[in-house]
Amino acid sequence: MRRLAVVVPAMNEEATIGELLERVATVEVHGHELFTVVVDDGSSDRTGEIARRGGATVVRHEVNRGLGAAVRTGLRSAVEEGADLVAYLDADLEYYPEDIPRLVEPILQRRADYVLGSRFRGESGVRGMKAYRWIGNHVFTTLLILLTRRPITDGQTGMRAFSREAAANAEIVHDYNYAQVLTLDLVKKGYRLLEVPIRYRLREHGASFISWRYPAKVLPAILRELRAP
């Protein structure tokens, strides 16, 4: 049986990680055994303990290294654990684990190597999203469209899927962020990109990784990725 890894980066998500893992455990993808890799990015709470108790493989960063570093570690760990397919989602329950089968379908059908789950194409939309996040998403998504020449609607999404080859060859050049540089990297390497609609709801617990300093940190990473051979 093939193996599907669900990668979840988490920092101080003790309020949500247990429910997330319970819901992931109910997901079925035909012909695949699911396993979960939680990257505990320097949490000071019980995130790692709860994840381990919930059956996840837990990889811990002793200090907080950033979301980009956590995704990098998660993809590498999934490949090392023998994943044939990788799904990724944030730990905050803004995304629905139940959408994983829809997310990986284009890869299983050999229509894509890398899939973005689009909140803007989903039935629930992004109602209630703070204005600065909505504007920032559209600005960076427009930039991705211009740089990749792909019809992307949600370049910032926290739910994605990868073929084994795409996961193994993905390079994330920035520890703080991964969203744009990962897409630029994989498109530049010739991996086929598709979007699928997903559901979304605003987080109820904890704090978002995204802050007002986001553009100042991300733009240099995008420039660095563009200069890479």
Biotite code that builds the C-alpha atoms (Angstrom):
import biotite.structure as struc

atoms = struc.array([
    struc.Atom([0.000, 0.000, 0.000], chain_id="A", res_id=1, res_name="MET", atom_name="CA", element="C"),
    struc.Atom([1.205, 3.500, -0.834], chain_id="A", res_id=2, res_name="ARG", atom_name="CA", element="C"),
    struc.Atom([1.817, 6.005, 1.956], chain_id="A", res_id=3, res_name="ARG", atom_name="CA", element="C"),
    struc.Atom([0.362, 9.496, 2.257], chain_id="A", res_id=4, res_name="LEU", atom_name="CA", element="C"),
    struc.Atom([2.053, 11.825, 4.742], chain_id="A", res_id=5, res_name="ALA", atom_name="CA", element="C"),
    struc.Atom([0.115, 14.700, 6.278], chain_id="A", res_id=6, res_name="VAL", atom_name="CA", element="C"),
    struc.Atom([2.625, 17.363, 7.337], chain_id="A", res_id=7, res_name="VAL", atom_name="CA", element="C"),
    struc.Atom([1.557, 19.813, 10.044], chain_id="A", res_id=8, res_name="VAL", atom_name="CA", element="C"),
    struc.Atom([3.876, 22.590, 11.290], chain_id="A", res_id=9, res_name="PRO", atom_name="CA", element="C"),
    struc.Atom([2.833, 23.807, 14.725], chain_id="A", res_id=10, res_name="ALA", atom_name="CA", element="C"),
    struc.Atom([3.923, 26.316, 17.334], chain_id="A", res_id=11, res_name="MET", atom_name="CA", element="C"),
    struc.Atom([1.938, 26.614, 20.566], chain_id="A", res_id=12, res_name="ASN", atom_name="CA", element="C"),
    struc.Atom([-1.133, 24.931, 19.080], chain_id="A", res_id=13, res_name="GLU", atom_name="CA", element="C"),
    struc.Atom([-2.127, 22.780, 22.074], chain_id="A", res_id=14, res_name="GLU", atom_name="CA", element="C"),
    struc.Atom([-5.718, 24.032, 21.787], chain_id="A", res_id=15, res_name="ALA", atom_name="CA", element="C"),
    struc.Atom([-6.177, 22.662, 18.254], chain_id="A", res_id=16, res_name="THR", atom_name="CA", element="C"),
    struc.Atom([-3.619, 19.946, 17.490], chain_id="A", res_id=17, res_name="ILE", atom_name="CA", element="C"),
    struc.Atom([-5.563, 17.157, 19.224], chain_id="A", res_id=18, res_name="GLY", atom_name="CA", element="C"),
    struc.Atom([-8.774, 17.778, 17.299], chain_id="A", res_id=19, res_name="GLU", atom_name="CA", element="C"),
    struc.Atom([-6.839, 18.181, 14.062], chain_id="A", res_id=20, res_name="LEU", atom_name="CA", element="C"),
    struc.Atom([-5.175, 14.780, 14.455], chain_id="A", res_id=21, res_name="LEU", atom_name="CA", element="C"),
    struc.Atom([-8.485, 13.135, 15.355], chain_id="A", res_id=22, res_name="GLU", atom_name="CA", element="C"),
    struc.Atom([-10.005, 14.499, 12.156], chain_id="A", res_id=23, res_name="ARG", atom_name="CA", element="C"),
    struc.Atom([-6.997, 13.528, 10.020], chain_id="A", res_id=24, res_name="VAL", atom_name="CA", element="C"),
    struc.Atom([-7.375, 9.969, 11.361], chain_id="A", res_id=25, res_name="ALA", atom_name="CA", element="C"),
    struc.Atom([-10.858, 9.754, 9.812], chain_id="A", res_id=26, res_name="THR", atom_name="CA", element="C"),
    struc.Atom([-9.647, 10.733, 6.325], chain_id="A", res_id=27, res_name="VAL", atom_name="CA", element="C"),
    struc.Atom([-9.506, 7.983, 3.709], chain_id="A", res_id=28, res_name="GLU", atom_name="CA", element="C"),
    struc.Atom([-7.656, 8.123, 0.394], chain_id="A", res_id=29, res_name="VAL", atom_name="CA", element="C"),
    struc.Atom([-8.124, 4.949, -1.635], chain_id="A", res_id=30, res_name="HIS", atom_name="CA", element="C"),
    struc.Atom([-5.024, 2.758, -1.757], chain_id="A", res_id=31, res_name="GLY", atom_name="CA", element="C"),
    struc.Atom([-3.079, 4.873, 0.741], chain_id="A", res_id=32, res_name="HIS", atom_name="CA", element="C"),
    struc.Atom([-2.070, 4.512, 4.360], chain_id="A", res_id=33, res_name="GLU", atom_name="CA", element="C"),
    struc.Atom([-2.088, 7.919, 6.063], chain_id="A", res_id=34, res_name="LEU", atom_name="CA", element="C"),
    struc.Atom([0.461, 9.006, 8.643], chain_id="A", res_id=35, res_name="PHE", atom_name="CA", element="C"),
    struc.Atom([1.038, 12.409, 10.188], chain_id="A", res_id=36, res_name="THR", atom_name="CA", element="C"),
    struc.Atom([4.266, 14.342, 10.728], chain_id="A", res_id=37, res_name="VAL", atom_name="CA", element="C"),
    struc.Atom([3.957, 17.235, 13.183], chain_id="A", res_id=38, res_name="VAL", atom_name="CA", element="C"),
    struc.Atom([6.854, 19.690, 13.242], chain_id="A", res_id=39, res_name="VAL", atom_name="CA", element="C"),
    struc.Atom([6.882, 21.269, 16.699], chain_id="A", res_id=40, res_name="ASP", atom_name="CA", element="C"),
    struc.Atom([8.586, 24.574, 15.976], chain_id="A", res_id=41, res_name="ASP", atom_name="CA", element="C"),
    struc.Atom([9.883, 25.466, 19.433], chain_id="A", res_id=42, res_name="GLY", atom_name="CA", element="C"),
    struc.Atom([6.541, 25.354, 21.252], chain_id="A", res_id=43, res_name="SER", atom_name="CA", element="C"),
    struc.Atom([6.490, 26.347, 24.918], chain_id="A", res_id=44, res_name="SER", atom_name="CA", element="C"),
    struc.Atom([3.200, 24.537, 25.553], chain_id="A", res_id=45, res_name="ASP", atom_name="CA", element="C"),
    struc.Atom([2.061, 20.886, 25.244], chain_id="A", res_id=46, res_name="ARG", atom_name="CA", element="C"),
    struc.Atom([1.759, 20.835, 21.441], chain_id="A", res_id=47, res_name="THR", atom_name="CA", element="C"),
    struc.Atom([4.377, 18.116, 20.958], chain_id="A", res_id=48, res_name="GLY", atom_name="CA", element="C"),
    struc.Atom([3.087, 15.968, 23.811], chain_id="A", res_id=49, res_name="GLU", atom_name="CA", element="C"),
    struc.Atom([-0.498, 16.083, 22.560], chain_id="A", res_id=50, res_name="ILE", atom_name="CA", element="C"),
    struc.Atom([0.599, 15.367, 18.977], chain_id="A", res_id=51, res_name="ALA", atom_name="CA", element="C"),
    struc.Atom([2.650, 12.374, 20.071], chain_id="A", res_id=52, res_name="ARG", atom_name="CA", element="C"),
    struc.Atom([-0.242, 11.049, 22.115], chain_id="A", res_id=53, res_name="ARG", atom_name="CA", element="C"),
    struc.Atom([-2.448, 11.482, 19.043], chain_id="A", res_id=54, res_name="GLY", atom_name="CA", element="C"),
    struc.Atom([-0.260, 9.108, 17.047], chain_id="A", res_id=55, res_name="GLY", atom_name="CA", element="C"),
    struc.Atom([1.796, 11.588, 15.052], chain_id="A", res_id=56, res_name="ALA", atom_name="CA", element="C"),
    struc.Atom([5.488, 11.395, 14.336], chain_id="A", res_id=57, res_name="THR", atom_name="CA", element="C"),
    struc.Atom([6.794, 14.525, 16.080], chain_id="A", res_id=58, res_name="VAL", atom_name="CA", element="C"),
    struc.Atom([9.923, 16.313, 14.891], chain_id="A", res_id=59, res_name="VAL", atom_name="CA", element="C"),
    struc.Atom([10.935, 19.092, 17.263], chain_id="A", res_id=60, res_name="ARG", atom_name="CA", element="C"),
    struc.Atom([12.859, 22.297, 16.716], chain_id="A", res_id=61, res_name="HIS", atom_name="CA", element="C"),
    struc.Atom([14.277, 23.178, 20.124], chain_id="A", res_id=62, res_name="GLU", atom_name="CA", element="C"),
    struc.Atom([13.923, 26.884, 19.306], chain_id="A", res_id=63, res_name="VAL", atom_name="CA", element="C"),
    struc.Atom([11.406, 28.574, 17.048], chain_id="A", res_id=64, res_name="ASN", atom_name="CA", element="C"),
    struc.Atom([12.934, 28.713, 13.572], chain_id="A", res_id=65, res_name="ARG", atom_name="CA", element="C"),
    struc.Atom([9.993, 29.993, 11.548], chain_id="A", res_id=66, res_name="GLY", atom_name="CA", element="C"),
    struc.Atom([7.240, 28.580, 9.359], chain_id="A", res_id=67, res_name="LEU", atom_name="CA", element="C"),
    struc.Atom([9.470, 28.181, 6.306], chain_id="A", res_id=68, res_name="GLY", atom_name="CA", element="C"),
    struc.Atom([11.950, 26.115, 8.310], chain_id="A", res_id=69, res_name="ALA", atom_name="CA", element="C"),
    struc.Atom([9.123, 24.021, 9.778], chain_id="A", res_id=70, res_name="ALA", atom_name="CA", element="C"),
    struc.Atom([7.670, 23.226, 6.340], chain_id="A", res_id=71, res_name="VAL", atom_name="CA", element="C"),
    struc.Atom([11.157, 22.375, 5.061], chain_id="A", res_id=72, res_name="ARG", atom_name="CA", element="C"),
    struc.Atom([11.683, 19.969, 7.969], chain_id="A", res_id=73, res_name="THR", atom_name="CA", element="C"),
    struc.Atom([8.239, 18.444, 7.489], chain_id="A", res_id=74, res_name="GLY", atom_name="CA", element="C"),
    struc.Atom([8.680, 17.740, 3.779], chain_id="A", res_id=75, res_name="LEU", atom_name="CA", element="C"),
    struc.Atom([12.104, 16.224, 4.365], chain_id="A", res_id=76, res_name="ARG", atom_name="CA", element="C"),
    struc.Atom([10.812, 14.034, 7.207], chain_id="A", res_id=77, res_name="SER", atom_name="CA", element="C"),
    struc.Atom([7.834, 12.853, 5.137], chain_id="A", res_id=78, res_name="ALA", atom_name="CA", element="C"),
    struc.Atom([10.099, 11.778, 2.279], chain_id="A", res_id=79, res_name="VAL", atom_name="CA", element="C"),
    struc.Atom([12.508, 10.069, 4.689], chain_id="A", res_id=80, res_name="GLU", atom_name="CA", element="C"),
    struc.Atom([9.545, 8.192, 6.230], chain_id="A", res_id=81, res_name="GLU", atom_name="CA", element="C"),
    struc.Atom([8.708, 6.784, 2.797], chain_id="A", res_id=82, res_name="GLY", atom_name="CA", element="C"),
    struc.Atom([5.803, 8.980, 1.721], chain_id="A", res_id=83, res_name="ALA", atom_name="CA", element="C"),
    struc.Atom([4.618, 8.467, -1.855], chain_id="A", res_id=84, res_name="ASP", atom_name="CA", element="C"),
    struc.Atom([2.440, 11.562, -1.581], chain_id="A", res_id=85, res_name="LEU", atom_name="CA", element="C"),
    struc.Atom([2.443, 14.518, 0.822], chain_id="A", res_id=86, res_name="VAL", atom_name="CA", element="C"),
    struc.Atom([-0.391, 16.762, 1.988], chain_id="A", res_id=87, res_name="ALA", atom_name="CA", element="C"),
    struc.Atom([0.311, 19.832, 4.080], chain_id="A", res_id=88, res_name="TYR", atom_name="CA", element="C"),
    struc.Atom([-1.983, 21.924, 6.251], chain_id="A", res_id=89, res_name="LEU", atom_name="CA", element="C"),
    struc.Atom([-1.703, 24.417, 9.075], chain_id="A", res_id=90, res_name="ASP", atom_name="CA", element="C"),
    struc.Atom([-2.429, 23.308, 12.638], chain_id="A", res_id=91, res_name="ALA", atom_name="CA", element="C"),
    struc.Atom([-4.938, 26.014, 13.539], chain_id="A", res_id=92, res_name="ASP", atom_name="CA", element="C"),
    struc.Atom([-8.110, 24.339, 12.191], chain_id="A", res_id=93, res_name="LEU", atom_name="CA", element="C"),
    struc.Atom([-8.671, 27.098, 9.634], chain_id="A", res_id=94, res_name="GLU", atom_name="CA", element="C"),
    struc.Atom([-8.458, 24.354, 7.007], chain_id="A", res_id=95, res_name="TYR", atom_name="CA", element="C"),
    struc.Atom([-10.522, 21.159, 6.818], chain_id="A", res_id=96, res_name="TYR", atom_name="CA", element="C"),
    struc.Atom([-8.575, 17.863, 6.925], chain_id="A", res_id=97, res_name="PRO", atom_name="CA", element="C"),
    struc.Atom([-11.631, 16.325, 5.277], chain_id="A", res_id=98, res_name="GLU", atom_name="CA", element="C"),
    struc.Atom([-10.611, 18.145, 2.071], chain_id="A", res_id=99, res_name="ASP", atom_name="CA", element="C"),
    struc.Atom([-7.366, 16.141, 1.790], chain_id="A", res_id=100, res_name="ILE", atom_name="CA", element="C"),
    struc.Atom([-8.840, 13.617, -0.723], chain_id="A", res_id=101, res_name="PRO", atom_name="CA", element="C"),
    struc.Atom([-9.917, 16.516, -2.968], chain_id="A", res_id=102, res_name="ARG", atom_name="CA", element="C"),
    struc.Atom([-6.498, 18.118, -2.569], chain_id="A", res_id=103, res_name="LEU", atom_name="CA", element="C"),
    struc.Atom([-4.466, 15.078, -3.648], chain_id="A", res_id=104, res_name="VAL", atom_name="CA", element="C"),
    struc.Atom([-6.804, 13.929, -6.433], chain_id="A", res_id=105, res_name="GLU", atom_name="CA", element="C"),
    struc.Atom([-5.028, 15.821, -9.271], chain_id="A", res_id=106, res_name="PRO", atom_name="CA", element="C"),
    struc.Atom([-1.733, 14.188, -8.278], chain_id="A", res_id=107, res_name="ILE", atom_name="CA", element="C"),
    struc.Atom([-3.284, 10.722, -8.136], chain_id="A", res_id=108, res_name="LEU", atom_name="CA", element="C"),
    struc.Atom([-4.782, 11.365, -11.581], chain_id="A", res_id=109, res_name="GLN", atom_name="CA", element="C"),
    struc.Atom([-1.329, 12.414, -12.836], chain_id="A", res_id=110, res_name="ARG", atom_name="CA", element="C"),
    struc.Atom([-2.614, 15.871, -13.773], chain_id="A", res_id=111, res_name="ARG", atom_name="CA", element="C"),
    struc.Atom([-0.377, 17.740, -11.325], chain_id="A", res_id=112, res_name="ALA", atom_name="CA", element="C"),
    struc.Atom([2.722, 17.435, -9.165], chain_id="A", res_id=113, res_name="ASP", atom_name="CA", element="C"),
    struc.Atom([1.913, 20.307, -6.821], chain_id="A", res_id=114, res_name="TYR", atom_name="CA", element="C"),
    struc.Atom([-1.564, 21.399, -5.752], chain_id="A", res_id=115, res_name="VAL", atom_name="CA", element="C"),
    struc.Atom([-2.732, 24.558, -3.990], chain_id="A", res_id=116, res_name="LEU", atom_name="CA", element="C"),
    struc.Atom([-5.974, 24.499, -2.026], chain_id="A", res_id=117, res_name="GLY", atom_name="CA", element="C"),
    struc.Atom([-7.737, 27.769, -2.860], chain_id="A", res_id=118, res_name="SER", atom_name="CA", element="C"),
    struc.Atom([-9.840, 29.406, -0.164], chain_id="A", res_id=119, res_name="ARG", atom_name="CA", element="C"),
    struc.Atom([-11.121, 31.948, -2.671], chain_id="A", res_id=120, res_name="PHE", atom_name="CA", element="C"),
    struc.Atom([-12.549, 29.247, -4.931], chain_id="A", res_id=121, res_name="ARG", atom_name="CA", element="C"),
    struc.Atom([-14.107, 27.311, -2.054], chain_id="A", res_id=122, res_name="GLY", atom_name="CA", element="C"),
    struc.Atom([-17.784, 27.272, -1.107], chain_id="A", res_id=123, res_name="GLU", atom_name="CA", element="C"),
    struc.Atom([-17.161, 28.962, 2.255], chain_id="A", res_id=124, res_name="SER", atom_name="CA", element="C"),
    struc.Atom([-14.994, 31.774, 0.856], chain_id="A", res_id=125, res_name="GLY", atom_name="CA", element="C"),
    struc.Atom([-12.942, 33.902, 3.249], chain_id="A", res_id=126, res_name="VAL", atom_name="CA", element="C"),
    struc.Atom([-15.661, 35.694, 5.193], chain_id="A", res_id=127, res_name="ARG", atom_name="CA", element="C"),
    struc.Atom([-14.309, 37.528, 8.213], chain_id="A", res_id=128, res_name="GLY", atom_name="CA", element="C"),
    struc.Atom([-10.685, 37.598, 7.081], chain_id="A", res_id=129, res_name="MET", atom_name="CA", element="C"),
    struc.Atom([-8.994, 40.761, 8.332], chain_id="A", res_id=130, res_name="LYS", atom_name="CA", element="C"),
    struc.Atom([-8.587, 43.441, 5.684], chain_id="A", res_id=131, res_name="ALA", atom_name="CA", element="C"),
    struc.Atom([-4.787, 43.555, 5.863], chain_id="A", res_id=132, res_name="TYR", atom_name="CA", element="C"),
    struc.Atom([-4.583, 39.791, 5.318], chain_id="A", res_id=133, res_name="ARG", atom_name="CA", element="C"),
    struc.Atom([-7.045, 39.917, 2.408], chain_id="A", res_id=134, res_name="TRP", atom_name="CA", element="C"),
    struc.Atom([-5.146, 42.762, 0.741], chain_id="A", res_id=135, res_name="ILE", atom_name="CA", element="C"),
    struc.Atom([-1.761, 41.147, 1.378], chain_id="A", res_id=136, res_name="GLY", atom_name="CA", element="C"),
    struc.Atom([-2.951, 37.853, -0.056], chain_id="A", res_id=137, res_name="ASN", atom_name="CA", element="C"),
    struc.Atom([-4.143, 39.492, -3.251], chain_id="A", res_id=138, res_name="HIS", atom_name="CA", element="C"),
    struc.Atom([-0.971, 41.544, -3.635], chain_id="A", res_id=139, res_name="VAL", atom_name="CA", element="C"),
    struc.Atom([1.330, 38.539, -3.241], chain_id="A", res_id=140, res_name="PHE", atom_name="CA", element="C"),
    struc.Atom([-0.925, 36.301, -5.331], chain_id="A", res_id=141, res_name="THR", atom_name="CA", element="C"),
    struc.Atom([-0.862, 38.870, -8.145], chain_id="A", res_id=142, res_name="THR", atom_name="CA", element="C"),
    struc.Atom([2.927, 38.924, -7.894], chain_id="A", res_id=143, res_name="LEU", atom_name="CA", element="C"),
    struc.Atom([3.003, 35.116, -8.163], chain_id="A", res_id=144, res_name="LEU", atom_name="CA", element="C"),
    struc.Atom([0.745, 35.227, -11.228], chain_id="A", res_id=145, res_name="ILE", atom_name="CA", element="C"),
    struc.Atom([3.119, 37.663, -12.920], chain_id="A", res_id=146, res_name="LEU", atom_name="CA", element="C"),
    struc.Atom([6.228, 35.656, -12.020], chain_id="A", res_id=147, res_name="LEU", atom_name="CA", element="C"),
    struc.Atom([4.893, 32.160, -12.769], chain_id="A", res_id=148, res_name="THR", atom_name="CA", element="C"),
    struc.Atom([2.347, 32.969, -15.502], chain_id="A", res_id=149, res_name="ARG", atom_name="CA", element="C"),
    struc.Atom([-0.058, 30.570, -13.825], chain_id="A", res_id=150, res_name="ARG", atom_name="CA", element="C"),
    struc.Atom([-3.753, 31.273, -13.014], chain_id="A", res_id=151, res_name="PRO", atom_name="CA", element="C"),
    struc.Atom([-3.327, 31.274, -9.222], chain_id="A", res_id=152, res_name="ILE", atom_name="CA", element="C"),
    struc.Atom([-6.105, 32.573, -6.941], chain_id="A", res_id=153, res_name="THR", atom_name="CA", element="C"),
    struc.Atom([-4.598, 31.825, -3.504], chain_id="A", res_id=154, res_name="ASP", atom_name="CA", element="C"),
    struc.Atom([-0.826, 32.041, -3.354], chain_id="A", res_id=155, res_name="GLY", atom_name="CA", element="C"),
    struc.Atom([-0.804, 32.212, 0.455], chain_id="A", res_id=156, res_name="GLN", atom_name="CA", element="C"),
    struc.Atom([-2.824, 29.084, 1.167], chain_id="A", res_id=157, res_name="THR", atom_name="CA", element="C"),
    struc.Atom([-1.887, 26.904, 4.117], chain_id="A", res_id=158, res_name="GLY", atom_name="CA", element="C"),
    struc.Atom([-3.129, 23.695, 2.473], chain_id="A", res_id=159, res_name="MET", atom_name="CA", element="C"),
    struc.Atom([-1.092, 22.080, -0.307], chain_id="A", res_id=160, res_name="ARG", atom_name="CA", element="C"),
    struc.Atom([-0.185, 18.694, -1.767], chain_id="A", res_id=161, res_name="ALA", atom_name="CA", element="C"),
    struc.Atom([2.965, 17.332, -3.383], chain_id="A", res_id=162, res_name="PHE", atom_name="CA", element="C"),
    struc.Atom([4.029, 14.306, -5.358], chain_id="A", res_id=163, res_name="SER", atom_name="CA", element="C"),
    struc.Atom([6.942, 12.506, -3.752], chain_id="A", res_id=164, res_name="ARG", atom_name="CA", element="C"),
    struc.Atom([9.300, 13.977, -6.349], chain_id="A", res_id=165, res_name="GLU", atom_name="CA", element="C"),
    struc.Atom([8.061, 17.535, -5.799], chain_id="A", res_id=166, res_name="ALA", atom_name="CA", element="C"),
    struc.Atom([8.355, 17.174, -2.020], chain_id="A", res_id=167, res_name="ALA", atom_name="CA", element="C"),
    struc.Atom([11.850, 15.704, -2.287], chain_id="A", res_id=168, res_name="ALA", atom_name="CA", element="C"),
    struc.Atom([13.109, 18.442, -4.606], chain_id="A", res_id=169, res_name="ASN", atom_name="CA", element="C"),
    struc.Atom([11.386, 21.446, -3.047], chain_id="A", res_id=170, res_name="ALA", atom_name="CA", element="C"),
    struc.Atom([13.742, 24.126, -1.759], chain_id="A", res_id=171, res_name="GLU", atom_name="CA", element="C"),
    struc.Atom([12.619, 26.775, 0.721], chain_id="A", res_id=172, res_name="ILE", atom_name="CA", element="C"),
    struc.Atom([15.229, 29.519, 0.912], chain_id="A", res_id=173, res_name="VAL", atom_name="CA", element="C"),
    struc.Atom([13.675, 31.469, 3.787], chain_id="A", res_id=174, res_name="HIS", atom_name="CA", element="C"),
    struc.Atom([13.095, 30.262, 7.356], chain_id="A", res_id=175, res_name="ASP", atom_name="CA", element="C"),
    struc.Atom([10.306, 32.746, 8.068], chain_id="A", res_id=176, res_name="TYR", atom_name="CA", element="C"),
    struc.Atom([8.106, 32.111, 5.048], chain_id="A", res_id=177, res_name="ASN", atom_name="CA", element="C"),
    struc.Atom([7.552, 29.424, 2.449], chain_id="A", res_id=178, res_name="TYR", atom_name="CA", element="C"),
    struc.Atom([4.389, 30.332, 0.533], chain_id="A", res_id=179, res_name="ALA", atom_name="CA", element="C"),
    struc.Atom([5.707, 32.242, -2.455], chain_id="A", res_id=180, res_name="GLN", atom_name="CA", element="C"),
    struc.Atom([9.253, 30.901, -2.686], chain_id="A", res_id=181, res_name="VAL", atom_name="CA", element="C"),
    struc.Atom([8.068, 27.287, -2.656], chain_id="A", res_id=182, res_name="LEU", atom_name="CA", element="C"),
    struc.Atom([5.697, 27.879, -5.561], chain_id="A", res_id=183, res_name="THR", atom_name="CA", element="C"),
    struc.Atom([8.333, 29.816, -7.509], chain_id="A", res_id=184, res_name="LEU", atom_name="CA", element="C"),
    struc.Atom([10.863, 27.046, -6.907], chain_id="A", res_id=185, res_name="ASP", atom_name="CA", element="C"),
    struc.Atom([8.631, 24.171, -8.019], chain_id="A", res_id=186, res_name="LEU", atom_name="CA", element="C"),
    struc.Atom([7.236, 25.963, -11.084], chain_id="A", res_id=187, res_name="VAL", atom_name="CA", element="C"),
    struc.Atom([10.766, 26.932, -12.128], chain_id="A", res_id=188, res_name="LYS", atom_name="CA", element="C"),
    struc.Atom([11.768, 23.261, -11.870], chain_id="A", res_id=189, res_name="LYS", atom_name="CA", element="C"),
    struc.Atom([8.951, 22.258, -14.211], chain_id="A", res_id=190, res_name="GLY", atom_name="CA", element="C"),
    struc.Atom([6.503, 20.714, -11.756], chain_id="A", res_id=191, res_name="TYR", atom_name="CA", element="C"),
    struc.Atom([2.882, 20.971, -12.854], chain_id="A", res_id=192, res_name="ARG", atom_name="CA", element="C"),
    struc.Atom([0.712, 23.226, -10.690], chain_id="A", res_id=193, res_name="LEU", atom_name="CA", element="C"),
    struc.Atom([-3.056, 23.088, -10.205], chain_id="A", res_id=194, res_name="LEU", atom_name="CA", element="C"),
    struc.Atom([-5.524, 24.613, -7.743], chain_id="A", res_id=195, res_name="GLU", atom_name="CA", element="C"),
    struc.Atom([-8.588, 22.991, -6.181], chain_id="A", res_id=196, res_name="VAL", atom_name="CA", element="C"),
    struc.Atom([-11.311, 24.683, -4.104], chain_id="A", res_id=197, res_name="PRO", atom_name="CA", element="C"),
    struc.Atom([-11.192, 24.043, -0.353], chain_id="A", res_id=198, res_name="ILE", atom_name="CA", element="C"),
    struc.Atom([-13.199, 25.125, 2.682], chain_id="A", res_id=199, res_name="ARG", atom_name="CA", element="C"),
    struc.Atom([-11.908, 27.642, 5.194], chain_id="A", res_id=200, res_name="TYR", atom_name="CA", element="C"),
    struc.Atom([-12.863, 29.187, 8.524], chain_id="A", res_id=201, res_name="ARG", atom_name="CA", element="C"),
    struc.Atom([-11.128, 31.775, 10.693], chain_id="A", res_id=202, res_name="LEU", atom_name="CA", element="C"),
    struc.Atom([-9.051, 30.433, 13.564], chain_id="A", res_id=203, res_name="ARG", atom_name="CA", element="C"),
    struc.Atom([-10.616, 30.500, 17.028], chain_id="A", res_id=204, res_name="GLU", atom_name="CA", element="C"),
    struc.Atom([-7.501, 29.833, 19.125], chain_id="A", res_id=205, res_name="HIS", atom_name="CA", element="C"),
    struc.Atom([-3.936, 31.140, 19.231], chain_id="A", res_id=206, res_name="GLY", atom_name="CA", element="C"),
    struc.Atom([-2.280, 33.688, 16.990], chain_id="A", res_id=207, res_name="ALA", atom_name="CA", element="C"),
    struc.Atom([-1.519, 33.704, 13.283], chain_id="A", res_id=208, res_name="SER", atom_name="CA", element="C"),
    struc.Atom([2.057, 33.381, 12.006], chain_id="A", res_id=209, res_name="PHE", atom_name="CA", element="C"),
    struc.Atom([1.325, 36.379, 9.760], chain_id="A", res_id=210, res_name="ILE", atom_name="CA", element="C"),
    struc.Atom([2.163, 39.864, 11.050], chain_id="A", res_id=211, res_name="SER", atom_name="CA", element="C"),
    struc.Atom([2.439, 43.373, 9.632], chain_id="A", res_id=212, res_name="TRP", atom_name="CA", element="C"),
    struc.Atom([6.190, 42.747, 9.179], chain_id="A", res_id=213, res_name="ARG", atom_name="CA", element="C"),
    struc.Atom([5.418, 39.989, 6.675], chain_id="A", res_id=214, res_name="TYR", atom_name="CA", element="C"),
    struc.Atom([6.113, 41.955, 3.430], chain_id="A", res_id=215, res_name="PRO", atom_name="CA", element="C"),
    struc.Atom([9.470, 43.244, 4.682], chain_id="A", res_id=216, res_name="ALA", atom_name="CA", element="C"),
    struc.Atom([10.595, 39.691, 5.390], chain_id="A", res_id=217, res_name="LYS", atom_name="CA", element="C"),
    struc.Atom([9.082, 37.992, 2.345], chain_id="A", res_id=218, res_name="VAL", atom_name="CA", element="C"),
    struc.Atom([10.102, 40.300, -0.504], chain_id="A", res_id=219, res_name="LEU", atom_name="CA", element="C"),
    struc.Atom([13.866, 39.677, 0.004], chain_id="A", res_id=220, res_name="PRO", atom_name="CA", element="C"),
    struc.Atom([13.166, 35.924, -0.032], chain_id="A", res_id=221, res_name="ALA", atom_name="CA", element="C"),
    struc.Atom([11.305, 36.226, -3.340], chain_id="A", res_id=222, res_name="ILE", atom_name="CA", element="C"),
    struc.Atom([14.196, 38.181, -4.851], chain_id="A", res_id=223, res_name="LEU", atom_name="CA", element="C"),
    struc.Atom([16.628, 35.559, -3.579], chain_id="A", res_id=224, res_name="ARG", atom_name="CA", element="C"),
    struc.Atom([14.562, 32.788, -5.173], chain_id="A", res_id=225, res_name="GLU", atom_name="CA", element="C"),
    struc.Atom([14.425, 34.662, -8.486], chain_id="A", res_id=226, res_name="LEU", atom_name="CA", element="C"),
    struc.Atom([18.217, 34.985, -8.505], chain_id="A", res_id=227, res_name="ARG", atom_name="CA", element="C"),
    struc.Atom([18.743, 31.285, -7.765], chain_id="A", res_id=228, res_name="ALA", atom_name="CA", element="C"),
    struc.Atom([19.978, 29.188, -10.729], chain_id="A", res_id=229, res_name="PRO", atom_name="CA", element="C"),
])
